Amino acid sequence: HDLPDLNKYRIRFIDGVHAVLSVLVFAAVALRDKNVLSCFFPTPKHETQEVLDIVPVGIGLICSLLFVIFPTRRHGIGYPITPGKY
């Protein structure tokens, strides 16, 4: 009985990068919510508020750019990397 080639299911470096960027995007979206923000920073100083307004947008832009430059060919957990074009 021949086993199928499981190398195409192996987690690659780009999968780890994609996971880290996804967590950063999640954190950026969470920081835009007033309830989450008030939990961590009940009364932020003016400078802190400026940073909290700018950082999530910057994270979103940078991560989106990196997702476009380095796309993943994996369709999800348990699916192999598809050959050929994206």
Residue pairs with C-beta under 8 A, 6 or more apart in sequence:
8 80
8 81
9 78
9 79
9 80
9 81
12 81
14 70
14 72
15 72
15 74
17 66
17 70
18 67
18 70
18 72
21 63
21 66
21 67
24 59
24 63
25 59
25 60
25 63
27 56
27 59
28 55
28 56
28 57
28 59
28 60
28 63
29 56
29 60
30 36
31 37
31 52
31 55
31 56
32 56
37 44
37 52
41 48
41 49
41 52
44 52
71 86
73 81
73 82
73 86
74 80
74 81
74 82
75 82
